[in-house]
Structures are given as structure tokens and as C-alpha cells.
Amino acid sequence: MRGGELSDGVVTLTPLRRDDVEAHLAGEDELLVRWLNGGPGTREGVEAYLRHCEEQWDAAGPLRAFGIRAGAGGVLAGTVDLRFAGEGLAPGQVNVAYGLYPSWRGRGLATRAVLLASRYAAAEGAREAVIQVDPGNPASAAVARRAGFVPRGRPPGDTAAARFDRYVRDLRGRAGRAHARRPSSDPGA
């Protein structure tokens, strides 16, 4: 996948890269900070995270972070991350986390990105995708439902994951439906 992209004709996912720093910092708002980032981004922090993302792609690590690109020229509209290992995940599960920048919300792009990322995860061997949603974030829960995820409650125990509602989708039989293509020099392609 390194260097390639996934597309449904409206949304394109590409691995996050270091030259996404400016677009990410410009797109970050209070909602992304609250629901996804845990704190306002700094140039140094975003650069370090994007280096980590590139390293994870290069090493086929458990994190696969995509830029969600849309519109003319494939503008960075947000991110979708897949984590193939982590707290509260069983073998074969992948965590899906997503966020859009304010000017791109309300267009169905997050749902499309989640579907593309889920197909990628299935092709990589994941059997089930999990979205963990803060109970105070109904917009994220709506994306999960539109993407075919079903509510499963909260995991048991006194862990960080137990604070979130879980939405789950079976991925078996979903591999190969994402359209993968190489980057093109034609911006209309």
C-alpha cells in the first residue's frame, strides 16, 4: 500500500505523510481536539506523529494512518486511523478512528472513509472492525451506524476503553472491494 491510494471516486485515502503538517494544523478545531486528538496540535507534535505514521507504514506496523482526501486536487479533509492491536481489541479486531476538518463535515465523507478503511483492514486480515465512541459524541456514533457498525455497549472492566461505546462490524467477506490505484499526475483522475 505504501505510495498507493484507495478511492471510491469521491473520497481517496492515502498514507499520511510529512507534508500534511500544515493542512492538519489549519484544519484542527475544538471538536477534533476534544474527540480525537486529546489536545491542541503543535507543529513539533504533528511532525513527530507523521514521522511515526510513515515508520509504521514502512514497517507494516499496527498503525495505518490515512489522510482523507476530497475535492479538486485531493485536499486533506481529515484522517482515518486503523490500529491492528491495542487495549480492548481481541485478535482479529482493528480499531477505526476518524475525524474531518470543519469545512468537510456533513457531506458523508467520514462514512465513505470508514468504509474504505474497513475494506483495507479486511484485506489485511482483520475479521472485525471496532469504533469506540465517547457517549457525548453523537456525530461519531452516526457515522459508525451509517457505515454498518452495530452498537455493542462498553467493554467490561475499569479501563480507558470502558469509557467508550463500542460499535462493531464484521469484515469477513469484505476484502477486495476497495479500488486501489497508483497516484496519477492527472488531478482529475
FENRA-V513795 format. One record per backbone hydrogen bond with DSSP energy under -1.0 kcal/mol. CO is the residue of the C=O (numbers start at 1). NH is the residue of the N-H. E is the energy in kcal/mol with one decimal. If there is no record, write none. Layout:
BEGIN
co: [CO | CO]
nh: [NH | NH]
e: [E | E]
END
This chain:
BEGIN
co: [1 | 5 | 6 | 11 | 12 | 13 | 14 | 17 | 18 | 20 | 21 | 22 | 23 | 24 | 29 | 30 | 31 | 32 | 32 | 33 | 42 | 43 | 44 | 45 | 46 | 47 | 48 | 49 | 50 | 51 | 52 | 53 | 54 | 55 | 56 | 57 | 62 | 64 | 65 | 66 | 67 | 68 | 69 | 70 | 71 | 75 | 77 | 78 | 79 | 80 | 81 | 82 | 83 | 86 | 90 | 92 | 92 | 94 | 95 | 97 | 99 | 101 | 102 | 108 | 109 | 110 | 111 | 112 | 113 | 114 | 115 | 116 | 117 | 118 | 119 | 120 | 121 | 122 | 127 | 128 | 129 | 130 | 131 | 133 | 134 | 137 | 138 | 139 | 140 | 141 | 142 | 143 | 144 | 145 | 150 | 153 | 160 | 161 | 165 | 166 | 167 | 168 | 169 | 171 | 174 | 179 | 181 | 186]
nh: [4 | 181 | 13 | 8 | 69 | 6 | 67 | 20 | 21 | 24 | 25 | 26 | 27 | 28 | 33 | 34 | 35 | 36 | 37 | 38 | 46 | 47 | 48 | 49 | 50 | 51 | 52 | 53 | 54 | 55 | 56 | 57 | 58 | 59 | 61 | 60 | 84 | 82 | 16 | 80 | 14 | 77 | 12 | 75 | 74 | 70 | 101 | 68 | 99 | 66 | 97 | 64 | 95 | 89 | 93 | 127 | 128 | 130 | 83 | 81 | 79 | 104 | 105 | 112 | 113 | 114 | 115 | 116 | 117 | 118 | 119 | 120 | 121 | 122 | 123 | 124 | 126 | 125 | 171 | 94 | 169 | 96 | 167 | 165 | 137 | 141 | 142 | 143 | 144 | 145 | 146 | 147 | 149 | 148 | 168 | 166 | 163 | 164 | 133 | 152 | 131 | 150 | 129 | 174 | 177 | 7 | 5 | 189]
e: [-3.3 | -2.0 | -3.2 | -1.9 | -3.1 | -2.4 | -3.7 | -2.2 | -1.4 | -2.4 | -2.7 | -2.5 | -1.8 | -1.7 | -2.3 | -2.4 | -2.9 | -2.2 | -2.9 | -1.7 | -2.9 | -2.6 | -2.2 | -2.3 | -2.7 | -2.1 | -2.3 | -2.5 | -2.3 | -2.5 | -2.5 | -2.3 | -2.7 | -2.1 | -3.0 | -1.1 | -3.0 | -2.2 | -2.6 | -1.9 | -1.7 | -3.7 | -2.4 | -1.8 | -2.0 | -2.1 | -3.1 | -2.7 | -2.2 | -2.9 | -2.2 | -2.6 | -2.8 | -1.9 | -2.3 | -2.9 | -1.9 | -2.9 | -2.2 | -3.1 | -2.4 | -2.2 | -1.2 | -1.8 | -2.6 | -2.7 | -2.3 | -2.4 | -2.9 | -2.4 | -2.0 | -2.2 | -2.6 | -2.3 | -2.1 | -1.4 | -2.6 | -1.6 | -3.0 | -2.0 | -2.3 | -2.9 | -2.4 | -3.0 | -2.4 | -1.6 | -2.1 | -1.7 | -2.2 | -2.3 | -2.6 | -1.9 | -2.6 | -1.9 | -2.7 | -2.8 | -1.5 | -1.6 | -3.1 | -3.2 | -2.9 | -2.9 | -2.8 | -2.3 | -1.1 | -2.3 | -1.6 | -2.0]
END
